[in-house]
Amino acid sequence: MSNYEPCYLKFSQGELFKIRDDLVSFLSRCGICPRLCKVNRISQELGFCKTGRLARVSSFNLHFGEEKELVGRGGSGTIFFSFCNLACVYCQNYTISHLGEGSEIEAYGLAKIMLGLQELGAENINFVSPTHVVPQIIEALVYARDKGLRLPLVYNSGGYDLEGILAKLKGIFDIYMPDIKYSDDSNSGKYSQAQDYWQVCKLALLEMYRQVGDLVIDDQGIAQKGMLIRHLVLPNDLSGSFEVIDFIAGNISCNTYINIMDQYRPCHKAYRYKELSRRITQDEYSQVVNYARKKGLRGGPRD
C-alpha cells in the first residue's frame, strides 16, 4: 500500500456531508447522469439505470487483471456495481450491466466492503460503473473515512458522465479511468442507446483532467493520482479510434496514459449486427496503437 494521502482526506467532515447531501438531493428528480430521467429514485421510481434509492453491488474483490499501475502488489480493490447508464449491445458483463445481477446494499454495508478491501491489502478502491450511484458512493465514503479508509479512489466509468456532477466530485476521486467508447454519436446511439455520447464524453474528460491531471506513478510503479483512459478498439473502426486519439492529444495532454484494448469479442446481442459479429484483426489494432504512438501518447500494452 502506497504512502500517498488520498485527496478526500483534505475535506472537513462538514464539507463531506455537504457534498453528500447535495448529490443525494439529485435523486428526487434524477439528474445524476446525462440521461436526466427525472424519476424519483428516493421513492423507488426507476429510470434508465433501473436503480432506486440504494446501489446494487454485483461483486467485490482484489482484482489483479487491471492495469499494472492499479494492481501494484496488493491488487486493485474492485467493487462492481449492477446496472449501467449505457446499453452496449456487445457488453461482456451484460448479466451485471443489463440484467442487474447483484444485491442492494446500504451505505454502511458499502463502507464495510471498502474497509475490508483495504484490510486485505488493496492498493486502491476501484468503483466499476459508478456513474449512476455517485450519491450512494459518497454516502458510504462518509462512513468509511470516519472508520479509517486511507486508499486512493478510482472512478472507473464508461465515459458517459455528466460534467456538472463530476464538478461536484472535485477532490473526492484520485484517479479517473473513463472508457472512451466512440467518437461517432450515430454509432453510440445504435450500439449503446446514447445518441449524444461523444459530445457528453468530451466535456466529461476535460472536467476529469482539470481535477486530477496526468497520471502520477510512484517509485513502486503504482498510480497515485491522475487520469488513465481506456479505449476498446471495435471492428470496422466503429469506435472511431483515430478521432478519439486526436481529441486526447489535441485537447487534453500528450502525456495522457491510454490503454488501447484489443479484447473485443462478440457478446450479448453483438451477433445481431454483422459489423460487430467478429473479433478485431491484428492490423486493426496495430493501426490504432501506431497512431497513438505517433501522437506521443503513453501507457498501454504497446509499452
C-alpha positions in Angstrom: 0.0 0.0 0.0 1.4 3.4 -1.1 2.2 6.2 1.3 0.2 8.6 -0.8 -2.5 10.5 1.1 -5.8 10.5 -0.8 -7.3 13.9 -1.7 -10.6 13.2 0.0 -8.9 13.3 3.4 -8.4 17.0 3.0 -12.2 17.7 3.4 -13.6 18.5 6.8 -16.4 16.3 8.0 -18.9 19.1 7.4 -17.6 19.7 3.8 -18.0 16.0 3.0 -21.5 16.0 4.5 -22.5 18.9 2.3 -21.2 17.1 -0.9 -23.2 14.0 0.1 -26.4 15.9 0.8 -26.1 17.9 -2.4 -25.7 14.7 -4.5 -28.4 12.8 -2.7 -30.9 15.6 -3.5 -30.5 14.9 -7.2 -32.1 11.5 -6.7 -35.6 13.1 -6.1 -35.7 14.1 -9.8 -32.8 12.1 -11.0 -30.2 14.2 -12.8 -27.1 12.2 -11.8 -26.2 11.2 -15.3 -26.7 12.6 -18.9 -30.0 10.6 -19.2 -31.7 13.1 -16.9 -34.5 10.7 -16.3 -36.1 13.0 -13.7 -37.6 10.0 -11.8 -37.9 10.0 -8.0 -35.4 7.3 -7.1 -35.8 8.1 -3.4 -39.4 6.8 -3.8 -38.1 3.8 -5.8 -39.1 5.1 -9.2 -36.7 3.6 -11.8 -35.2 5.3 -14.8 -32.8 4.0 -17.5 -30.3 2.5 -14.9 -33.1 0.6 -13.1 -31.5 1.6 -9.8 -33.6 3.0 -7.0 -32.5 4.6 -3.7 -29.9 2.0 -2.9 -26.9 0.9 -5.0 -26.7 -2.7 -6.1 -23.3 -4.5 -5.9 -22.6 -7.5 -8.0 -19.2 -8.4 -6.6 -16.1 -7.1 -5.0 -12.6 -8.5 -4.8 -8.8 -7.9 -5.1 -8.5 -7.6 -8.9 -5.1 -8.5 -10.5 -6.3 -8.1 -14.1 -6.4 -4.3 -14.2 -3.6 -2.1 -15.5 -0.3 -2.9 -13.7 -0.3 0.7 -12.3 -3.5 0.0 -10.4 -2.7 -3.6 -9.4 0.7 -3.0 -7.7 1.4 -5.7 -5.2 -1.9 -5.9 -3.4 -4.3 -5.8 -6.3 -7.0 -3.2 -7.1 -9.9 -3.3 -4.6 -12.6 -3.5 -7.2 -16.3 -3.0 -6.5 -18.7 -3.9 -9.4 -22.0 -2.1 -9.4 -25.1 -3.6 -11.0 -26.7 -1.9 -14.0 -25.3 0.9 -16.1 -26.3 4.1 -17.8 -25.3 2.7 -21.2 -26.8 -0.3 -23.0 -23.9 -1.6 -25.1 -25.2 -4.5 -27.3 -21.7 -6.1 -27.1 -21.3 -5.9 -23.3 -19.1 -8.7 -21.9 -20.7 -8.3 -18.5 -24.3 -8.0 -19.6 -25.6 -10.1 -16.7 -24.4 -7.4 -14.4 -24.9 -4.3 -16.5 -28.2 -5.2 -18.3 -29.8 -7.8 -16.1 -28.8 -6.3 -12.7 -27.1 -9.4 -11.2 -26.3 -8.4 -7.6 -27.9 -7.2 -4.4 -28.9 -3.8 -2.9 -26.7 -2.5 -0.2 -26.9 0.2 2.4 -24.3 2.9 2.7 -22.7 1.4 5.8 -22.5 -2.0 4.1 -20.7 -0.5 1.1 -18.3 1.3 3.5 -17.6 -2.1 5.2 -16.7 -3.5 1.8 -14.2 -0.6 1.2 -12.6 -1.1 4.6 -12.4 -4.8 4.1 -10.6 -4.5 0.8 -8.2 -2.1 2.5 -7.6 -4.7 5.2 -6.8 -7.3 2.6 -4.0 -5.1 1.2 -5.7 -3.3 -1.8 -3.8 -0.5 -3.5 -6.9 1.5 -4.2 -10.7 1.3 -4.2 -11.9 0.9 -7.8 -15.6 1.7 -8.4 -16.7 0.0 -11.6 -19.8 1.6 -13.3 -20.1 4.3 -10.6 -21.9 6.9 -12.7 -25.5 6.1 -11.7 -24.7 5.6 -8.0 -22.4 8.5 -7.2 -24.6 9.8 -4.3 -24.5 6.3 -2.7 -20.7 6.1 -3.1 -20.3 9.4 -1.3 -22.7 8.3 1.5 -20.5 5.2 2.0 -17.3 7.3 1.9 -18.5 9.4 4.8 -18.7 6.2 7.0 -15.5 4.6 5.5 -13.3 7.7 6.0 -14.5 8.0 9.6 -13.5 4.4 10.2 -10.1 4.7 8.7 -10.2 4.4 4.9 -7.0 5.8 3.5 -6.8 4.4 0.0 -7.0 6.3 -3.3 -10.4 6.1 -5.0 -10.7 5.2 -8.7 -13.7 6.3 -10.8 -13.9 3.6 -13.5 -16.7 4.6 -15.8 -18.0 4.2 -19.4 -17.3 7.8 -20.1 -21.0 8.8 -20.2 -20.8 11.1 -17.3 -22.4 14.5 -16.6 -19.9 17.3 -16.4 -21.8 19.2 -13.7 -22.0 16.1 -11.4 -18.3 15.5 -11.9 -17.5 19.1 -10.9 -19.2 18.4 -7.6 -16.8 15.5 -7.1 -13.7 17.6 -7.3 -11.3 16.5 -4.6 -13.1 13.1 -4.0 -11.6 10.8 -6.6 -7.8 10.5 -7.0 -7.9 8.6 -10.3 -10.4 8.9 -13.1 -10.4 6.0 -15.5 -13.0 6.6 -18.3 -13.5 4.2 -21.1 -13.9 6.2 -24.3 -16.2 4.1 -26.4 -17.0 6.1 -29.5 -16.2 9.3 -31.4 -19.3 9.0 -33.5 -22.7 9.7 -32.0 -24.6 7.7 -34.6 -22.7 4.6 -33.6 -23.1 5.3 -29.9 -26.8 5.7 -30.5 -27.1 2.5 -32.4 -24.9 0.3 -30.2 -25.3 1.9 -26.7 -28.5 3.9 -26.8 -26.6 7.1 -26.2 -27.1 9.5 -29.2 -25.1 12.2 -27.5 -22.2 10.1 -26.2 -19.3 11.8 -27.8 -20.4 15.3 -27.0 -21.0 14.4 -23.4 -17.8 12.3 -23.1 -15.6 15.1 -24.3 -16.9 17.5 -21.7 -16.6 14.8 -19.0 -13.0 14.1 -20.0 -12.0 17.7 -19.8 -13.5 18.0 -16.3 -11.8 14.9 -15.1 -8.5 16.1 -16.4 -9.0 19.6 -14.8 -9.4 17.8 -11.5 -6.5 15.3 -11.5 -4.2 16.0 -14.4 -1.8 13.4 -15.9 -1.3 10.1 -14.2 1.3 10.2 -11.4 3.1 6.9 -10.6 5.2 6.4 -7.5 8.6 4.8 -7.3 6.9 1.4 -6.9 5.1 1.8 -10.2 1.7 2.4 -8.5 -0.7 5.0 -9.7 -1.4 7.7 -7.1 -3.4 10.4 -8.9 -4.4 11.4 -12.4 -6.4 10.2 -15.4 -6.0 6.9 -17.2 -8.1 6.4 -20.3 -9.2 3.1 -21.7 -10.2 2.6 -25.3 -11.6 -0.6 -26.7 -11.0 -1.0 -30.5 -14.1 -2.2 -32.2 -14.2 -4.0 -35.6 -14.6 -1.8 -38.7 -13.4 1.3 -36.7 -16.9 1.6 -35.2 -15.3 3.1 -32.1 -13.8 6.0 -34.2 -10.4 5.3 -32.7 -8.3 7.9 -34.6 -10.7 10.7 -33.7 -10.5 9.7 -30.1 -6.7 9.8 -30.2 -6.8 13.2 -31.9 -9.1 14.6 -29.2 -6.9 13.4 -26.4 -3.6 14.6 -27.9 -5.1 17.9 -29.1 -7.4 18.9 -26.2 -6.2 17.0 -23.1 -2.5 16.2 -23.0 0.1 14.3 -25.0 1.2 12.8 -21.6 -2.2 11.1 -21.2 -2.0 7.5 -20.3 -4.2 5.5 -22.6 -4.7 1.7 -22.6 -5.7 0.7 -26.1 -7.5 -2.6 -25.6 -7.8 -5.5 -28.1 -10.0 -7.9 -26.2 -13.3 -7.2 -28.1 -15.3 -10.3 -28.8 -18.9 -10.5 -29.9 -21.0 -10.9 -26.8 -24.7 -10.4 -25.7 -26.5 -9.1 -28.8 -23.5 -8.4 -31.0 -24.2 -11.2 -33.4 -27.4 -9.4 -34.5 -25.1 -6.8 -36.1 -22.9 -8.1 -38.9 -20.4 -5.3 -38.4 -19.9 -6.3 -34.8 -20.0 -10.1 -35.2 -16.3 -10.7 -35.4 -13.2 -10.0 -33.3 -10.8 -7.3 -34.5 -7.9 -8.1 -36.6 -4.2 -7.6 -35.6 -4.0 -5.0 -38.4 -6.9 -3.0 -37.0 -5.4 -3.0 -33.6 -1.8 -2.1 -34.8 -3.1 0.8 -36.8 -4.6 2.4 -33.7 -1.6 1.7 -31.5 0.8 3.1 -34.1 -1.3 6.2 -34.5 -1.4 6.8 -30.7 2.4 6.3 -30.6 2.7 8.9 -33.5 0.7 11.3 -31.4 3.0 10.8 -28.4 0.5 9.3 -26.0 1.8 7.0 -23.4 0.8 3.8 -21.5 -1.0 0.7 -22.5 0.2 -2.7 -23.7 2.3 -1.3 -26.6 4.9 -0.2 -24.0 
